[in-house]
Amino acid sequence: CILQLIFKNLPKWKQTQNTNIRQLQKYVCDAQHVTSVTTNSYIYIYIYIYIYIYIYIYIYIYIYIYIWKSSCYHETHLN
């Protein structure tokens, strides 16, 4: 199954989330055998990757704002 390679490359989360990923993986792999549901399996992949990238962007923006506020904080005290 193609999804197994994709899920293995992604970093592991908590054990509860790993079980949910395995259930989704089994569902989508079974769905690939049906031609009408094959497109839905790829939609699940795109949604999962989109959420994964969104979390990384959110963390990046949060860290950037934190550093920016701390730098402004130091500048005001130096002046």
Buried (B, 14 or more C-beta within 10 A) or exposed (E): EEBEEEBEEEEEEEEEEEEEBEEBBEBBBEBBEEEEEEEEBEEBBEEBEEEEEEEEEEEEEEEEEEEEEEEEEEEEEEE
